[in-house]
Amino acid sequence: MRSMGIPEKVVTWIQRKMEGHKTRLTFDDFTSALFEIISGLDQGCTLSVLLYKIYNQLLLVHAEHCRI
């Protein structure tokens, strides 16, 4: 994102938004211990659309540079 000119403040904010999430799994009569989520966003997070577009843009740029 930095290479695309996205301000450092925004990059840092997104990094902080994605850190420190924990959850547990529950199904039937089982409930897991709490564990850290190491990647991804909350379900329904509106940032996901923006980050998906950034990710795909970077893929397209990389693909252009790899053309022979």
N, CA, C and O atoms as CSV, one atom per row, in Angstrom:
chain,resi,resn,atom,element,x,y,z
A,1,MET,N,N,0.827,-1.189,0.000
A,1,MET,CA,C,0.000,0.000,0.000
A,1,MET,C,C,0.873,1.256,0.000
A,1,MET,O,O,0.528,2.272,-0.603
A,2,ARG,N,N,2.002,1.161,0.685
A,2,ARG,CA,C,2.911,2.319,0.708
A,2,ARG,C,C,3.392,2.641,-0.704
A,2,ARG,O,O,3.498,3.807,-1.086
A,3,SER,N,N,3.686,1.580,-1.479
A,3,SER,CA,C,4.195,1.791,-2.842
A,3,SER,C,C,3.137,2.401,-3.761
A,3,SER,O,O,3.459,2.931,-4.824
A,4,MET,N,N,1.883,2.321,-3.347
A,4,MET,CA,C,0.792,2.909,-4.137
A,4,MET,C,C,0.519,4.348,-3.728
A,4,MET,O,O,-0.356,5.008,-4.287
A,5,GLY,N,N,1.282,4.831,-2.740
A,5,GLY,CA,C,1.106,6.219,-2.300
A,5,GLY,C,C,0.050,6.396,-1.216
A,5,GLY,O,O,-0.352,7.521,-0.919
A,6,ILE,N,N,-0.394,5.309,-0.631
A,6,ILE,CA,C,-1.370,5.414,0.457
A,6,ILE,C,C,-0.634,5.951,1.681
A,6,ILE,O,O,0.413,5.420,2.053
A,7,PRO,N,N,-1.168,6.998,2.312
A,7,PRO,CA,C,-0.476,7.636,3.437
A,7,PRO,C,C,-0.162,6.668,4.579
A,7,PRO,O,O,-0.944,5.766,4.882
A,8,GLU,N,N,0.995,6.874,5.203
A,8,GLU,CA,C,1.449,6.031,6.307
A,8,GLU,C,C,0.425,5.956,7.433
A,8,GLU,O,O,0.252,4.905,8.049
A,9,LYS,N,N,-0.247,7.064,7.700
A,9,LYS,CA,C,-1.276,7.084,8.748
A,9,LYS,C,C,-2.379,6.064,8.465
A,9,LYS,O,O,-2.852,5.381,9.374
A,10,VAL,N,N,-2.778,5.968,7.212
A,10,VAL,CA,C,-3.838,5.041,6.814
A,10,VAL,C,C,-3.334,3.597,6.892
A,10,VAL,O,O,-4.043,2.719,7.385
A,11,VAL,N,N,-2.124,3.352,6.411
A,11,VAL,CA,C,-1.545,2.005,6.459
A,11,VAL,C,C,-1.446,1.536,7.910
A,11,VAL,O,O,-1.813,0.403,8.222
A,12,THR,N,N,-0.955,2.395,8.787
A,12,THR,CA,C,-0.823,2.059,10.203
A,12,THR,C,C,-2.186,1.793,10.830
A,12,THR,O,O,-2.338,0.855,11.613
A,13,TRP,N,N,-3.175,2.611,10.491
A,13,TRP,CA,C,-4.521,2.426,11.037
A,13,TRP,C,C,-5.094,1.075,10.617
A,13,TRP,O,O,-5.701,0.381,11.432
A,14,ILE,N,N,-4.905,0.696,9.352
A,14,ILE,CA,C,-5.407,-0.590,8.862
A,14,ILE,C,C,-4.684,-1.739,9.572
A,14,ILE,O,O,-5.312,-2.728,9.951
A,15,GLN,N,N,-3.375,-1.611,9.751
A,15,GLN,CA,C,-2.621,-2.648,10.474
A,15,GLN,C,C,-3.170,-2.817,11.888
A,15,GLN,O,O,-3.373,-3.941,12.346
A,16,ARG,N,N,-3.408,-1.706,12.576
A,16,ARG,CA,C,-3.936,-1.788,13.946
A,16,ARG,C,C,-5.337,-2.375,13.965
A,16,ARG,O,O,-5.692,-3.108,14.889
A,17,LYS,N,N,-6.133,-2.060,12.957
A,17,LYS,CA,C,-7.498,-2.588,12.876
A,17,LYS,C,C,-7.503,-4.110,12.764
A,17,LYS,O,O,-8.425,-4.775,13.237
A,18,MET,N,N,-6.452,-4.656,12.125
A,18,MET,CA,C,-6.410,-6.092,11.868
A,18,MET,C,C,-5.699,-6.880,12.971
A,18,MET,O,O,-5.639,-8.107,12.900
A,19,GLU,N,N,-5.164,-6.206,13.978
A,19,GLU,CA,C,-4.433,-6.880,15.048
A,19,GLU,C,C,-5.329,-7.169,16.251
A,19,GLU,O,O,-6.318,-6.477,16.491
A,20,GLY,N,N,-4.959,-8.205,17.000
A,20,GLY,CA,C,-5.556,-8.448,18.303
A,20,GLY,C,C,-6.953,-9.028,18.311
A,20,GLY,O,O,-7.643,-8.936,19.327
A,21,HIS,N,N,-7.389,-9.616,17.229
A,21,HIS,CA,C,-8.721,-10.214,17.192
A,21,HIS,C,C,-8.667,-11.632,17.741
A,21,HIS,O,O,-7.766,-12.403,17.411
A,22,LYS,N,N,-9.629,-11.967,18.573
A,22,LYS,CA,C,-9.721,-13.318,19.132
A,22,LYS,C,C,-11.138,-13.834,18.957
A,22,LYS,O,O,-12.092,-13.061,18.868
A,23,THR,N,N,-11.258,-15.152,18.910
A,23,THR,CA,C,-12.577,-15.766,18.782
A,23,THR,C,C,-12.549,-17.160,19.380
A,23,THR,O,O,-11.503,-17.653,19.804
A,24,ARG,N,N,-13.695,-17.774,19.407
A,24,ARG,CA,C,-13.800,-19.182,19.781
A,24,ARG,C,C,-14.830,-19.824,18.870
A,24,ARG,O,O,-15.731,-19.153,18.368
A,25,LEU,N,N,-14.696,-21.109,18.660
A,25,LEU,CA,C,-15.632,-21.858,17.829
A,25,LEU,C,C,-16.643,-22.563,18.719
A,25,LEU,O,O,-16.295,-23.123,19.758
A,26,THR,N,N,-17.891,-22.527,18.296
A,26,THR,CA,C,-18.951,-23.211,19.030
A,26,THR,C,C,-19.832,-23.953,18.043
A,26,THR,O,O,-20.345,-23.361,17.093
A,27,PHE,N,N,-20.006,-25.245,18.264
A,27,PHE,CA,C,-20.964,-26.018,17.488
A,27,PHE,C,C,-21.399,-27.211,18.317
A,27,PHE,O,O,-20.620,-27.770,19.090
A,28,ASP,N,N,-22.639,-27.585,18.145
A,28,ASP,CA,C,-23.270,-28.615,18.975
A,28,ASP,C,C,-23.010,-28.297,20.447
A,28,ASP,O,O,-23.356,-27.211,20.913
A,29,ASP,N,N,-22.411,-29.219,21.174
A,29,ASP,CA,C,-22.147,-28.956,22.591
A,29,ASP,C,C,-20.667,-28.658,22.845
A,29,ASP,O,O,-20.198,-28.759,23.979
A,30,PHE,N,N,-19.935,-28.293,21.792
A,30,PHE,CA,C,-18.504,-28.006,21.905
A,30,PHE,C,C,-18.258,-26.506,21.820
A,30,PHE,O,O,-18.852,-25.825,20.984
A,31,THR,N,N,-17.394,-25.992,22.673
A,31,THR,CA,C,-16.899,-24.618,22.598
A,31,THR,C,C,-15.391,-24.656,22.772
A,31,THR,O,O,-14.890,-25.164,23.775
A,32,SER,N,N,-14.667,-24.122,21.800
A,32,SER,CA,C,-13.203,-24.143,21.843
A,32,SER,C,C,-12.679,-23.103,22.820
A,32,SER,O,O,-13.413,-22.237,23.297
A,33,ALA,N,N,-11.398,-23.216,23.100
A,33,ALA,CA,C,-10.717,-22.171,23.862
A,33,ALA,C,C,-10.586,-20.941,22.976
A,33,ALA,O,O,-10.613,-21.051,21.750
A,34,LEU,N,N,-10.446,-19.787,23.579
A,34,LEU,CA,C,-10.244,-18.549,22.850
A,34,LEU,C,C,-8.906,-18.620,22.117
A,34,LEU,O,O,-7.901,-19.030,22.698
A,35,PHE,N,N,-8.888,-18.217,20.827
A,35,PHE,CA,C,-7.629,-18.210,20.076
A,35,PHE,C,C,-7.554,-16.972,19.210
A,35,PHE,O,O,-8.573,-16.379,18.854
A,36,GLU,N,N,-6.314,-16.584,18.870
A,36,GLU,CA,C,-6.082,-15.375,18.097
A,36,GLU,C,C,-6.319,-15.625,16.609
A,36,GLU,O,O,-5.943,-16.669,16.075
A,37,ILE,N,N,-6.936,-14.671,15.965
A,37,ILE,CA,C,-7.121,-14.709,14.509
A,37,ILE,C,C,-5.927,-13.972,13.915
A,37,ILE,O,O,-5.716,-12.795,14.205
A,38,ILE,N,N,-5.148,-14.657,13.088
A,38,ILE,CA,C,-3.909,-14.054,12.589
A,38,ILE,C,C,-4.048,-13.379,11.219
A,38,ILE,O,O,-3.118,-12.716,10.760
A,39,SER,N,N,-5.196,-13.542,10.569
A,39,SER,CA,C,-5.398,-12.846,9.300
A,39,SER,C,C,-6.889,-12.651,9.064
A,39,SER,O,O,-7.726,-13.354,9.630
A,40,GLY,N,N,-7.195,-11.684,8.219
A,40,GLY,CA,C,-8.585,-11.444,7.858
A,40,GLY,C,C,-9.225,-10.320,8.637
A,40,GLY,O,O,-8.653,-9.786,9.587
A,41,LEU,N,N,-10.421,-9.975,8.213
A,41,LEU,CA,C,-11.206,-8.914,8.830
A,41,LEU,C,C,-12.482,-9.499,9.416
A,41,LEU,O,O,-12.842,-10.646,9.152
A,42,ASP,N,N,-13.149,-8.690,10.209
A,42,ASP,CA,C,-14.443,-9.112,10.737
A,42,ASP,C,C,-15.422,-9.321,9.589
A,42,ASP,O,O,-15.366,-8.619,8.579
A,43,GLN,N,N,-16.308,-10.279,9.748
A,43,GLN,CA,C,-17.317,-10.527,8.727
A,43,GLN,C,C,-18.155,-9.265,8.533
A,43,GLN,O,O,-18.635,-8.675,9.501
A,44,GLY,N,N,-18.326,-8.863,7.295
A,44,GLY,CA,C,-19.129,-7.688,6.979
A,44,GLY,C,C,-18.385,-6.376,7.083
A,44,GLY,O,O,-18.984,-5.318,6.892
A,45,CYS,N,N,-17.082,-6.410,7.382
A,45,CYS,CA,C,-16.301,-5.180,7.507
A,45,CYS,C,C,-16.272,-4.451,6.161
A,45,CYS,O,O,-15.944,-5.042,5.132
A,46,THR,N,N,-16.613,-3.182,6.184
A,46,THR,CA,C,-16.664,-2.417,4.934
A,46,THR,C,C,-15.280,-2.177,4.335
A,46,THR,O,O,-15.167,-1.840,3.157
A,47,LEU,N,N,-14.238,-2.344,5.127
A,47,LEU,CA,C,-12.877,-2.208,4.598
A,47,LEU,C,C,-12.513,-3.323,3.625
A,47,LEU,O,O,-11.618,-3.154,2.796
A,48,SER,N,N,-13.195,-4.459,3.717
A,48,SER,CA,C,-12.825,-5.609,2.893
A,48,SER,C,C,-12.892,-5.303,1.401
A,48,SER,O,O,-12.048,-5.772,0.637
A,49,VAL,N,N,-13.873,-4.533,0.980
A,49,VAL,CA,C,-14.002,-4.188,-0.448
A,49,VAL,C,C,-12.811,-3.348,-0.896
A,49,VAL,O,O,-12.234,-3.601,-1.953
A,50,LEU,N,N,-12.447,-2.363,-0.106
A,50,LEU,CA,C,-11.315,-1.499,-0.439
A,50,LEU,C,C,-10.010,-2.289,-0.469
A,50,LEU,O,O,-9.226,-2.158,-1.409
A,51,LEU,N,N,-9.777,-3.104,0.553
A,51,LEU,CA,C,-8.533,-3.880,0.609
A,51,LEU,C,C,-8.463,-4.914,-0.504
A,51,LEU,O,O,-7.378,-5.205,-1.008
A,52,TYR,N,N,-9.601,-5.474,-0.894
A,52,TYR,CA,C,-9.644,-6.418,-2.014
A,52,TYR,C,C,-9.229,-5.713,-3.310
A,52,TYR,O,O,-8.478,-6.274,-4.108
A,53,LYS,N,N,-9.710,-4.505,-3.516
A,53,LYS,CA,C,-9.351,-3.751,-4.722
A,53,LYS,C,C,-7.864,-3.403,-4.740
A,53,LYS,O,O,-7.216,-3.477,-5.784
A,54,ILE,N,N,-7.331,-3.026,-3.581
A,54,ILE,CA,C,-5.899,-2.727,-3.491
A,54,ILE,C,C,-5.086,-3.973,-3.808
A,54,ILE,O,O,-4.128,-3.914,-4.580
A,55,TYR,N,N,-5.462,-5.094,-3.219
A,55,TYR,CA,C,-4.769,-6.363,-3.454
A,55,TYR,C,C,-4.783,-6.711,-4.941
A,55,TYR,O,O,-3.745,-7.056,-5.506
A,56,ASN,N,N,-5.947,-6.624,-5.575
A,56,ASN,CA,C,-6.049,-6.964,-6.999
A,56,ASN,C,C,-5.274,-5.995,-7.874
A,56,ASN,O,O,-4.692,-6.401,-8.880
A,57,GLN,N,N,-5.256,-4.729,-7.510
A,57,GLN,CA,C,-4.482,-3.750,-8.275
A,57,GLN,C,C,-3.001,-4.101,-8.235
A,57,GLN,O,O,-2.308,-4.016,-9.249
A,58,LEU,N,N,-2.520,-4.497,-7.060
A,58,LEU,CA,C,-1.116,-4.884,-6.938
A,58,LEU,C,C,-0.811,-6.137,-7.760
A,58,LEU,O,O,0.266,-6.250,-8.346
A,59,LEU,N,N,-1.753,-7.071,-7.804
A,59,LEU,CA,C,-1.568,-8.267,-8.641
A,59,LEU,C,C,-1.464,-7.899,-10.117
A,59,LEU,O,O,-0.625,-8.437,-10.839
A,60,LEU,N,N,-2.318,-6.982,-10.559
A,60,LEU,CA,C,-2.288,-6.560,-11.962
A,60,LEU,C,C,-0.985,-5.842,-12.304
A,60,LEU,O,O,-0.417,-6.059,-13.374
A,61,VAL,N,N,-0.517,-4.995,-11.403
A,61,VAL,CA,C,0.748,-4.294,-11.624
A,61,VAL,C,C,1.884,-5.307,-11.713
A,61,VAL,O,O,2.738,-5.204,-12.593
A,62,HIS,N,N,1.899,-6.275,-10.817
A,62,HIS,CA,C,2.939,-7.306,-10.838
A,62,HIS,C,C,2.874,-8.120,-12.137
A,62,HIS,O,O,3.905,-8.418,-12.741
A,63,ALA,N,N,1.679,-8.470,-12.552
A,63,ALA,CA,C,1.517,-9.241,-13.796
A,63,ALA,C,C,2.030,-8.460,-15.000
A,63,ALA,O,O,2.646,-9.038,-15.895
A,64,GLU,N,N,1.785,-7.156,-15.031
A,64,GLU,CA,C,2.268,-6.316,-16.128
A,64,GLU,C,C,3.794,-6.326,-16.179
A,64,GLU,O,O,4.375,-6.399,-17.262
A,65,HIS,N,N,4.442,-6.255,-15.028
A,65,HIS,CA,C,5.905,-6.236,-14.988
A,65,HIS,C,C,6.502,-7.589,-15.375
A,65,HIS,O,O,7.655,-7.647,-15.802
A,66,CYS,N,N,5.755,-8.657,-15.237
A,66,CYS,CA,C,6.271,-10.013,-15.527
A,66,CYS,C,C,6.058,-10.417,-16.987
A,66,CYS,O,O,6.542,-11.468,-17.407
A,67,ARG,N,N,5.356,-9.615,-17.752
A,67,ARG,CA,C,5.120,-9.959,-19.159
A,67,ARG,C,C,6.411,-10.012,-19.937
A,67,ARG,O,O,7.346,-9.248,-19.697
A,68,ILE,N,N,6.436,-10.929,-20.868
A,68,ILE,CA,C,7.632,-11.065,-21.716
A,68,ILE,C,C,7.332,-10.530,-23.098
A,68,ILE,O,O,8.201,-10.548,-23.969
